[in-house]
Amino acid sequence: MTVTTPDIADELALTEHQVRLRRRARINAAIRYTILAAVGLMMLYPLIWLIGASFKTNSEIFSNPGFIPREPTLDGYIEGWKTSTPYTFARFFWNTFQIVIPKVLFTAISATMVAYGFARFEFPGKKIFFATLIATLLLPNVVTRIPQYLLFRDIGWLDSFLPLWVPSALAGDAFFVFMLVQFLRAIPRDMEEAARVDGANSLQTLIFIVVPLLKPAIISVCLFQFMWTMNDFLGPLIYISSVDKFPISLALKLSIDTTEAFEWNRILAMSVLAITPALIVFFMAQKHFIEGISAGGVKG
Amino acid sequence: MGGESRYMGLAYVMPYVVGLLIFTAFPFLYSFYLSFTDYSLMSAPTWVGLDNYEKLFTRDRTFDKSLKVTLIYVFSTVPLKLAFALFIAVILNYRLKMINFFRTAYYVPSILGGSIAIAVLWRYIFADTGLVNMFIGVFGLEPVNWFGDPTNALFTITLLRCWQFGSAMVIFLAALQSIDKSLYEAAWIDGANQWQTFRNITLPLITPVIFFNMIMQTVQAFQEFNGPYIITEGGPLKSTYLLPLYIYEKAFKNFDMGYASAIAWVLFTIIMVLTLIAFWSSKKWVYYAGDKRS
């Protein structure tokens, strides 16, 4: 389409032109909504179907592409919860939280401290350490995994939860440190300097001034770490060998391997339970994110 | 800041420095050393020089196959995912109602996509009598053998990762929203159509985030493990046997740590070389605002 300069004298042509533009805009908007809705359906249908299927009987799962169960049953949940091991799924949830809770907590603490050190202080070696932080961001874990395993074997940590969270407690996730440094750089130092003038030391300044200002960013660090740890599979696969210490991810894999003739409704029901904590946290945090942004970071 | 020693900052970053040395720097160097050894955990590593690498490149058919599959996977998944993410971000960038709703809906798969639960779901969806084939059947088409055919099997994993386009899309959308609207008005007055506007204004201005997403997604795709491990178990005929699976099997099933380290270093080298090429070429195509070149 070429946009011609409207002839001011010819008012009729002008309005025709406008009408045409408006109609075009309306058609374009309709096309956009159609694409968005179709894509949205494609994105969410597998999840909606998963939830529906977890209430179906085993035979219906393979015959009904709709998501509403014809004869709703809790069999999948009841039988799936029992598992084929001596433990119930409650055990696997408990194990997962024994990894997730220390990992999220210590990540938040260590990443905040380290980011504060990088963003607010000058010290010998700072440039080199910060450069290594960036390098670590791009370093594929695949090269460090084997020696890490050997290290944990030598200190007797295999088949425990420690290898899964101790590196994070030492600010091992460069991404989070980097993210907090970026946030801190955007926050003016006025309030911190005022606190220092009033006699606060750097630790007090960190706890009472910086942490409250950084709260939205720290929450998103916790959030991402929570999601990633809940989803982590390779870590537990390498380090955890006894079934009584399995987190959910390993338990699900085990249930595919051991469930006779694939009792799919049990596996799908347990999959629904496995993603529930992440979904709940995501939808709760959505609101928190918006609040964090609209609170506008720095006031006063 | 006054009153405290110049080592105060060092105290705050100390956890990171200790962690860096123990869990990153030392393992990084040690794995390089291990790649020149024969080490099966039963006895100390024995130095074998370039033997592992020589075997990898000349006598290891599995490695050839695995490397080829990995490259095909990465170079099909990353462009597809980024193109799709950008396409949706551009549509969302028009001032549409319900933008928040769509953004959330599209982001949900990214939150869950890495989980085993979703890999399990995928395994079901593409089963012979699974959801996808049921839908295909509705249109009277023959069911597709997703996991029996080598090309299809790899494609199911590509689809899973494209389904998680949400995080890349959010980054694109943020970049699109930061573009100065007056540029579009100027282009419109000059008579540019939508495609010209996109091609000559939008695209150059978002090259930094395209670059960022490209690097991040590529590094991630080279390390894909959960998808092929759970969904296809590397098969059929090793058509989804990506290098991380091979490394895992060599290291943690066969306990052949030396050989596994050598494969890991080949994978690392490929990622590093591609990253360097990307950084080097970025001077030619990535546009930074405030830069004199255009």
Interface residues (C-beta under 8 A of the other chain):
Chain A: M1 T2 V3 A29 R32 Y33 I35 L36 V39 G40 M43 L44 P46 L47 W49 L50 I61 F62 S63 N64 P65 S110 M113 V114 Y116 G117 F118 R120 F121 E122 F123 P124 G125 K126 F129 T132 L133 T136 L138 L139 P140 N141 V142 V143 T144 R145 I146 P147 Q148 Y149 L150 L151 P167 A169 L170 A171 G172 V177 R196 N201 S202 M227 W228 M230 N231 F233 L234 L237 I238 I248 S249 L252 K253 I256 W264 I267 L268 M270 S271 V272 A274 I275 A278 L279 F282 Q286
Chain B: M1 G2 G3 E4 R6 Y7 M8 G9 L10 A11 Y12 V13 P15 Y16 V17 V18 G19 L20 I22 F23 T24 A25 F26 P27 F28 Y30 S31 L34 I88 I91 L92 Y94 L96 F102 T104 A105 Y106 V108 P109 I111 L112 G114 S115 I116 A117 I118 V120 L121 R123 Y124 I125 A127 T129 G130 L131 M134 F135 V138 W163 W188 G191 N193 I215 V219 F222 Q223 F225 N226 Y229 I230 P244 I247 Y248 A251 F252 M257 A260 S261 A264 W265 L267 F268 I271 T275
